[in-house]
């Protein structure tokens, strides 16, 4: 899967939510998306595995060596410089996509699942937070959590499709799928309070993106059993659903202003990730 499916559904959700962002900020977010999409397209095209590995290596080297003839690379470096985005975050993203370039991909435990989800999506959440001028470290951890939540949702949605590509992120079992969405929901919840520390003109867009993406999980659970899940195909939120989730996001915005709850950052899960990746170095 790498993060292709994540990015495609993320793009639809974010384009909807992006309507509520200032145009200049939306353009910056689009530059980030273009970079992530380019990395993913190289790794997920129809070429043989060896060719995909070679092409990704070439693009990665062009990025590291600042080949600004490539406008996508130039725009990404501009974002990194202007918003203090560590190159370690980009390296994490590359590592996540590279891990999908194997004959068979199999994640064996919760730690593997969390690290993979951080690499292909938590990184995007963290970079988004930096582009939105988030300075609070706990809020940046919450941005990682939102990215992980979205990726877990995506993994739960695409078990059938991924297995056809010999990629087994979780078991093809409805209870496991449901448990994955329960974990995703904890990550969604952990991200909420810290949105209060995002600059005010960006908050609503993030609440909308969070709501719309989270709703996908609700739609998955409605299938209720593995047979109906298998028949459901690609599950998404239609435009009416997006409008309704946008309305609910207005309520979230009011709730956010009134809440005095302390944030919860999934510390146990972060400890698992930190066994391999020092998140504090990225933040």
N, C-alpha and C positions, 0 to 999 in steps of 0.2 A: 504493500500500500504506500510506503513512505508517507509523506504528508500530502499527497496529491488530492485525495478525497477530502481530507481535512481542509485543504486550501480552497477547493472548489465550493464546498458548502460554507466555509468561512467567508469566502468572497461574497456569496449571495447574502449571508446574514449581515456582513459588515457594510456592504453597499447599501443595504436597507438602513442600517443604523448610521452610516456615514452621512446620510442626508442631514443629520443633526449636528455634524461637525463643521467648524469653520473651513472654508474651501482650501486655505493654505495648509491646514493640518491634514485635511483629507488627501491632498496631493502627496504629502510626505508619507502618509500611510500607504498610498498606492505605490510609491517607489519601493517601500519595504515589501509589499505584496509581489511586485514584479520580480524582485530579486529571489524571493522564496519560491515563486512559481517557476522561474528559470532553472534553479537548482533541481527542483522536483521533476520538471519536464525532461531534463537530461537523464535523470535516473529512472524514469517511468515510461520511456518511449518503447517502441516495438523492436529496437535493436537487440542483438545478442548481448548477453551479460558482459562479456569482455569489452565490447564496444562501449556499452553504457559506463562501465568503470573508467575506461580511458577518457571518454568525453567529460565525465564529472571531474576527473583529475585535472584535465586541461582547464576547465572553468575555475576550479579551485585555485590552481596555480596563477591564473590570470587575476583572480581576486586578490590573492596574497601579495602578488607583485604589482598591484595597482595598475592594471592595464586599463587606463581611462579612455582608450579608444572604444571600449564597450561602455555605452552610456548607463546601462543597468548597474554595472560595477561602480562607475563614477558616482552615480546618485546614492548608492549604498554607502560608499565611503564618506560622502558629504553628510549623510545622516549620522554615521558613526562619530564623525568629528564634532558635528554641531550638537549632538545629544549624548555624548560621552558613552557610546555603546562599545563595550569591550569586545575585542576580536575573539575572546574566548567564547562568547555567546554564538558567534558565527561558526566557530570551529565545532561547537556542540551541535548546531544545526546540520553541518556537513556530516558529522559522525552519525547522526540519526538517519539521514538519508542513505549514507554508505552502508549502514547495517542492513538495509533492505536489499542490497545488491548481492544476494546469495541465492544459490539454487533452492534452498529452503530456509525460511525464517520461522523460528519458534521461540516464543518467550515462555520461560518455565516457571516464573513466580511473580509475586507482586512487585518486588524490587525491579526486575527486568521491565515489567510493564510501566512502572513509574518513570524509570530512567529513559526509556524509549519515548514516552509521552512528553517528558520534559524536553528532550532533544528536538523533536519535530514540531512541538506546539508550545510548550512552556517558554521556549526561547522567543517565539513570536510574541507571546503575551508580554514578556519582559521588555522586548524592544519597543513594542507599542507603548508601554508605560513610559519609557524614556522619551519617545517622540512626543507624548502628551505632557511632557515636563513634570512628571511625577518625581518628587524628591525624597519622599518618605520611604525608608527601606522596607518597612512592613507592608506598605502598599505595593511595592515592587514584588514582594513575595506573593502577595495576593494576585497580582497580575500573572505570575507564573502559574498559580493555582487555577486561574480562569482558563489559561491555555491548556493545562493538563485536563481540566474538566471537559473542554471541548473535544480534545483528542480521545478521551475515554468514551465519550458519546459516539464519536465517529467509529471507533473500533467495535463498539457494541452494535452499531448499525450495519457494519459491512462484513460480518463474519463469513457469510456465504461467498461473497465476491472475493474476499481475501483468500479463502481456502482454495478457490479455483486457481489462484496465482501462487499456491504453495506457501502461503503466509498465514501463520497460526499465532495470532497475538493472544487470543483467549480460546477456550474450548467451544466447540459448536454445540452448546447446551444452553437451554433457556434459563436455567437457574444461574449459570455462570454469567450469561449476558445480563440478567437482572442484577446480580451482585456487582457487576462492573458499573452499571448505571447508578447503583446505590453509592458506590465509591465516588463516581463523578458528581453526584448530588452533594456529597460532603464538600468536595472541592468548590462547587458553585456557591454553596452557602458560605464557605470560608472567605470567598472573594468579596462578599457584599459590603460589609461595614467599611472596608478600606477604600471603597469607591468615594467615600466622603472626603478623602484626602487628595483626590484628583482635582485639578483646577475645575472650577464650577462650570465653565462653558463646554467641558468635555464629558461630564458625568452622565448626562442623559443618553448619549450615544452608546456608552459602554453598558449602561443598564439595558438598553434595547437589544444590543448584540447578545448579551448574557441571557436575556429572557428568551429570545428567538431560538438560540442554539439549545438551551436547556429543554425547550419544548420538544425537540426531536426525541429526547429520551422518553418523555411521556408517551409519545406516539408509538415508540418501539414497544413499551410495556403493554400497550393496549392489544397487541397481537396475542399476548397471554399464554402462548404455547409455541413449541418449536415448529410445529407443522404450519401454523398460520404465519409465524415469523418468516419461515422459508418462502412462503408464497407472497409475502408483502412487497418484495423488491426494495427499491431505493425509497427510504422513508424521508420525508421532508415536511417543512411547514409551508402551507400554501399562503397566498397573499392575504386572505381573510384572517388566517391564524396570525400572520405577522402584524396586521393592524390591531388585532385584539391584544397581542403581547406588547405592542407599543403602548396601548392604553394602560395595561397593567404596569408598565414601566413608569408611567406618571405617578401611580400610587407608590411604587418603589422609591421614586425620587422624594416624595413627601415623607415616607417612612424613614428614608436615609437621613433627612434633615432632623427628624425627631428622635432618632435612636441614640441611646447612650450605651449600647452594647459594646463590649470589647471585641476586637477581632480575634479570630482563631485561625491559625496558619498551618494546620495539618502538620504539626511539628514532628510527629512520628514518621509520617511519610517523607518529610523533608530530610529527616535523619537518614532514611534509606537511600535517598538520592545522594546525600552528602558523603556516603560511603565511597562513592565513585567520582562525584562532581562537587566541587566546593562552590555552592551557590553564592556565598558571600563575596567571592572574588568576581562574580558576574554582576552583582548588584552595585 
